[in-house]
Amino acid sequence: MQKKSDQELISRSKRGDKEAFGEIVNRYYEKVYGVCYGVVNEREAARDCAQDTFLKAYRMISKFEGRSKITTWLHRIGVNTSIDYLRRKHPQIPVDTIGLSEDEDAEVKSWRLEDFSPGPRDLAHISELKSLIEKALQELTPEHRAVLLLREWQGLSYEEIAESLGVEMGTVMSRIFYARKKLGEVLSPSLEKGKL
C-alpha cells in the first residue's frame, strides 16, 4: 500500500476526514512532542502540549494554506502552545528560571551523551558535562530553548525556524547566538580548568 502524501492527508482533513488527520498525528507526533518537550522540559506537560497542538491544528486545518510544510506549521503551534503553557503554569516565576528534569528522554535531547564508551572516568565526565549543559539551559527562556532545539535537534534552517515561529530571521539568529553564547559561558570555566 502506497503511503499517502501530506498534501492528500491535508486535503482530506479539510473535508472533515478524521482518519486522514489521525494519519497526520501518527506521522508527526514524535516531532511535535520533541519540540514541546524542548520548551517545557517535563514529559507529562510535553504530552499535554503535543495533544493540545494537534487539537488546535485539527480545528484550524481549514485555514492551513500550504505555503509552508505541515511540519513547519505544527512546530509553530507546538512552540506557541508550550510557551503559553509555561506562562499559565508558572506566572509568578520568570520563565528563564524554570529547571530541567533529571530524567530526560534520550530521543528528545540531541546532547544526551550515554552513547559514549562508559568507563568510570567517562561516566563521571559525562555526568559533569550533562549537569553543566542543563545548568546553561536552565538560564534560557523557552523562546531561546525553542530555537536551539529546532536548529540543533530538528535540524531546521534559519528560514524554517523563522517561519515556524512567525518571527524575523534576524530574531532567530539573535536567539540562537544568545543561546549558544550562554551555553559557552557556563561551559568555558570548566574548559579553562581542563575538566572537559
C-alpha positions as CSV (number, residue, x, y, z in Angstrom):
1,M,0.0,0.0,0.0
2,Q,1.4,3.4,-1.0
3,K,2.0,6.0,1.6
4,K,-0.3,8.9,1.3
5,S,1.3,12.3,0.7
6,D,0.9,15.1,3.3
7,Q,-1.0,17.1,0.8
8,E,-3.5,14.4,0.3
9,L,-4.0,13.9,4.0
10,I,-4.4,17.7,4.5
11,S,-7.0,17.9,1.7
12,R,-8.9,15.0,3.2
13,S,-8.7,16.5,6.7
14,K,-10.0,19.8,5.4
15,R,-13.1,17.9,4.2
16,G,-13.6,16.5,7.7
17,D,-11.9,13.2,7.3
18,K,-10.8,12.4,10.9
19,E,-8.9,9.2,9.8
20,A,-6.7,11.3,7.5
21,F,-6.0,13.7,10.3
22,G,-5.2,10.8,12.5
23,E,-2.5,9.7,10.0
24,I,-1.0,13.2,10.3
25,V,-0.9,12.9,14.0
26,N,0.7,9.4,13.8
27,R,3.2,10.7,11.3
28,Y,4.3,13.8,13.2
29,Y,3.5,13.2,16.9
30,E,7.1,12.4,17.9
31,K,8.5,15.5,16.3
32,V,5.8,17.7,17.9
33,Y,6.3,16.0,21.2
34,G,10.1,16.7,20.9
35,V,9.5,20.4,20.2
36,C,7.1,20.7,23.1
37,Y,9.4,18.8,25.5
38,G,12.3,21.0,24.5
39,V,10.3,24.1,25.7
40,V,8.6,22.7,28.8
41,N,11.1,20.1,29.9
42,E,8.5,17.8,31.5
43,R,7.3,14.6,29.9
44,E,3.7,14.9,31.1
45,A,3.5,18.6,30.2
46,A,5.0,17.9,26.8
47,R,2.4,15.2,26.1
48,D,-0.4,17.6,27.1
49,C,1.1,20.4,24.9
50,A,1.5,18.0,22.0
51,Q,-2.1,16.9,22.4
52,D,-3.2,20.5,22.5
53,T,-1.1,21.2,19.5
54,F,-2.9,18.6,17.4
55,L,-6.4,19.7,18.7
56,K,-5.6,23.2,17.7
57,A,-4.3,22.0,14.3
58,Y,-7.4,20.0,13.7
59,R,-9.6,23.0,14.5
60,M,-7.6,25.2,12.2
61,I,-6.8,22.8,9.4
62,S,-9.2,24.6,7.1
63,K,-7.0,27.7,7.4
64,F,-3.8,25.9,6.5
65,E,-2.9,27.3,3.1
66,G,0.0,25.1,2.3
67,R,2.5,27.9,1.9
68,S,4.8,26.1,4.3
69,K,5.3,22.4,5.2
70,I,2.8,20.8,7.6
71,T,5.7,20.2,10.0
72,T,6.6,23.9,10.0
73,W,3.0,24.8,10.8
74,L,2.8,22.1,13.5
75,H,6.1,23.3,15.1
76,R,4.8,26.8,15.2
77,I,1.6,25.7,17.0
78,G,3.6,23.4,19.3
79,V,6.1,26.1,20.4
80,N,3.4,28.7,21.0
81,T,1.3,26.1,22.9
82,S,4.3,25.2,25.1
83,I,5.2,28.8,25.8
84,D,1.6,29.6,26.7
85,Y,1.6,26.5,29.0
86,L,4.6,27.8,30.9
87,R,3.2,31.3,31.2
88,R,-0.1,29.8,32.6
89,K,1.6,27.3,34.8
90,H,4.3,29.5,36.3
91,P,3.1,33.1,36.1
92,Q,4.9,34.1,39.3
93,I,8.3,32.5,38.2
94,P,10.3,34.1,35.5
95,V,10.4,31.6,32.7
96,D,14.2,31.8,32.4
97,T,14.5,30.1,35.8
98,I,12.4,27.0,35.0
99,G,14.6,24.0,35.6
100,L,15.1,20.8,33.6
101,S,14.0,17.4,34.9
102,E,16.7,14.8,35.7
103,D,15.1,12.0,33.8
104,E,15.0,13.3,30.2
105,D,14.1,11.1,27.3
106,A,17.1,10.1,25.3
107,E,15.5,10.6,22.0
108,V,14.4,14.1,22.8
109,K,17.7,15.7,23.6
110,S,20.4,15.6,21.0
111,W,23.1,16.3,23.6
112,R,22.3,13.1,25.6
113,L,25.8,11.5,25.9
114,E,25.1,8.0,27.1
115,D,26.3,6.6,23.8
116,F,30.0,7.1,24.6
117,S,32.0,4.1,25.8
118,P,31.2,4.1,29.5
119,G,34.2,3.6,31.8
120,P,34.1,5.0,35.4
121,R,36.1,8.1,34.4
122,D,34.0,8.6,31.2
123,L,30.7,8.3,33.2
124,A,31.9,10.9,35.7
125,H,32.9,13.2,32.8
126,I,29.6,12.7,31.0
127,S,27.6,13.4,34.2
128,E,29.5,16.6,34.8
129,L,29.1,17.8,31.2
130,K,25.4,17.0,31.3
131,S,25.0,18.9,34.5
132,L,26.8,21.9,33.1
133,I,24.7,21.8,29.9
134,E,21.5,21.5,32.0
135,K,22.6,24.4,34.1
136,A,23.1,26.5,31.0
137,L,19.7,25.5,29.6
138,Q,18.0,26.5,32.8
139,E,19.1,30.0,32.2
140,L,17.5,30.2,28.8
141,T,14.0,31.4,28.2
142,P,11.6,29.0,26.5
143,E,11.9,31.1,23.3
144,H,15.7,30.6,23.3
145,R,15.4,26.9,24.1
146,A,12.9,26.5,21.3
147,V,15.2,28.0,18.6
148,L,18.1,26.0,19.8
149,L,16.0,22.8,19.8
150,L,14.6,23.5,16.3
151,R,18.1,24.2,15.0
152,E,20.2,21.6,16.8
153,W,17.8,18.7,17.3
154,Q,15.3,19.1,14.4
155,G,18.0,20.4,12.0
156,L,15.8,23.2,10.6
157,S,17.3,26.0,8.7
158,Y,17.1,29.6,10.0
159,E,14.4,30.3,7.4
160,E,12.3,27.3,8.5
161,I,12.7,28.3,12.2
162,A,11.6,31.9,11.4
163,E,8.6,30.6,9.5
164,S,7.8,28.1,12.3
165,L,7.9,30.7,15.0
166,G,6.5,33.6,13.0
167,V,9.4,35.8,13.7
168,E,12.0,37.6,11.6
169,M,15.2,35.6,10.6
170,G,17.3,38.2,12.5
171,T,15.4,37.3,15.6
172,V,16.1,33.6,15.1
173,M,19.8,34.4,14.5
174,S,19.9,36.6,17.6
175,R,18.2,34.0,19.8
176,I,20.5,31.2,18.6
177,F,23.6,33.3,19.1
178,Y,22.4,34.2,22.6
179,A,21.6,30.6,23.5
180,R,25.0,29.3,22.2
181,K,26.8,32.1,24.0
182,K,25.0,31.3,27.3
183,L,26.0,27.6,26.9
184,G,29.6,28.7,26.2
185,E,29.6,31.0,29.3
186,V,28.6,28.1,31.5
187,L,30.9,25.6,29.9
188,S,34.0,27.8,29.5
189,P,35.2,27.8,33.2
190,S,35.4,24.0,33.0
191,L,37.1,24.1,29.7
192,E,39.7,26.6,31.1
193,K,40.3,24.3,34.0
194,G,40.8,21.3,31.7
195,K,37.9,19.4,33.1
196,L,36.2,18.9,29.8
